[in-house]
Amino acid sequence: MLVFIYATEGIYQGLHGINWQDVVEVSDDLEEAIDEINEYGDYESDQLIYSFGLEDEYLEEFDEEDIEEDGFGIGDSYYYSDRSWMAWKIRDDVKLSFDELRKEAGDHNYKTFVEMYCEEDTLV
C-alpha cells in the first residue's frame, strides 16, 4: 500500500521547514505497515537533527563532562522524545503513479497533500 509520511524532529517540530515528508510503499498487512511506518518515521525524524545541524541544540542541556565522561548524546536529550511522525494511506481513487505522488508530496505542504490525496484518518 502507498502511504504518505510526515516526520518532524523534537525542537522545532516542523517549524521553519524542518520536516521530512514523502510517499512510501509499505506492506498491505496493517500491522506490518504500521511497523514499517514507525521505522521510516523514527529514522527520518532522527536524520532531521543531523541534516539541519541541530546537534549542538540537542546537547545544550548537558555539561561537557556529561557528554565526555558519561557518554550523554542526542538520544538522551529531552527534545529527542518529542520527535514525531504521522502517516496516511493514499486513497484508492487516486490514479497518480508512485513517482507522480512523490513529486506532488514535494510540491505541497503536508496538510494540502493529505487533503488532496489521502484518507482522512491517520494510520500512525
C-alpha positions in Angstrom: 0.0 0.0 0.0 1.1 3.6 -0.6 1.3 5.9 2.4 2.3 9.5 2.9 4.5 10.1 6.0 5.2 13.4 7.6 8.0 13.5 10.2 9.5 16.2 12.5 12.3 16.4 15.0 11.8 17.5 18.6 12.9 21.1 18.9 11.2 22.9 16.1 8.5 20.2 15.4 8.1 21.1 11.7 8.6 24.9 12.0 11.0 26.6 9.6 10.7 23.8 7.1 12.4 21.3 9.4 10.4 18.3 8.4 10.5 15.3 6.1 7.6 14.1 4.0 7.4 11.5 1.3 5.2 8.8 -0.2 6.5 5.3 0.5 5.3 1.8 -0.2 4.6 -0.4 2.8 3.0 -3.8 3.4 -0.7 -4.3 2.7 -0.9 -6.0 6.1 -1.9 -3.2 8.5 0.3 -4.4 11.5 3.4 -4.8 9.3 2.6 -1.5 7.6 2.5 0.3 10.9 5.8 -1.3 11.9 7.4 -0.1 8.6 5.9 3.4 9.0 7.3 3.7 12.5 10.8 2.6 11.2 10.6 5.3 8.5 9.4 7.9 11.0 12.0 7.1 13.6 14.8 7.1 11.1 13.8 10.3 9.2 13.0 12.3 12.3 16.4 11.4 13.7 18.1 12.3 10.4 16.5 15.8 10.5 18.6 16.6 13.6 21.8 16.0 11.6 20.8 17.3 8.2 19.8 20.6 9.7 22.8 20.8 12.0 20.8 20.7 15.3 23.3 18.6 17.3 24.5 21.4 19.5 21.0 22.5 20.3 20.1 18.9 21.4 23.2 18.8 23.6 22.8 22.3 25.2 21.2 20.8 28.3 24.3 18.7 29.1 27.7 19.9 30.6 30.8 19.0 28.7 31.6 16.5 31.4 28.2 14.7 30.9 29.0 14.3 27.3 32.6 13.2 27.6 32.6 11.2 30.8 29.1 9.8 31.0 28.5 9.5 27.2 25.3 11.5 27.0 24.2 12.1 23.5 21.5 13.5 21.3 19.2 10.5 22.2 19.4 11.5 25.9 18.0 15.0 25.2 14.5 15.7 26.4 13.9 17.1 22.9 14.6 13.7 21.3 11.5 12.2 22.8 9.4 15.0 21.2 10.2 13.7 17.6 7.0 12.7 15.8 5.6 11.3 12.6 2.2 10.7 11.1 1.1 8.6 8.2 -2.0 8.5 5.9 -3.0 5.9 3.4 -3.2 7.2 -0.2 -6.8 7.0 -1.3 -7.8 4.1 -3.7 -9.3 6.5 -6.1 -6.1 8.4 -6.7 -4.7 7.5 -10.1 -1.3 9.1 -10.0 1.8 6.8 -10.2 4.1 6.4 -7.2 6.7 8.8 -8.8 4.0 11.4 -9.5 2.8 11.2 -5.9 6.3 11.6 -4.6 6.7 14.7 -6.8 3.4 16.1 -5.5 4.5 15.4 -1.9 7.5 17.6 -2.6 5.4 20.4 -4.1 2.8 20.8 -1.3 2.8 21.2 2.4 1.6 18.1 4.3 -1.9 19.4 5.1 -2.6 20.2 1.4 -1.2 16.9 0.2 -3.3 15.0 2.8 -6.5 16.8 1.7 -5.8 16.1 -2.0 -4.6 12.5 -1.9 -5.1 10.8 1.4 -7.7 9.1 3.5 -8.8 11.3 6.4 -7.7 9.2 9.3 -4.0 8.7 10.2 -2.5 5.2 10.3 0.1 6.4 12.9 
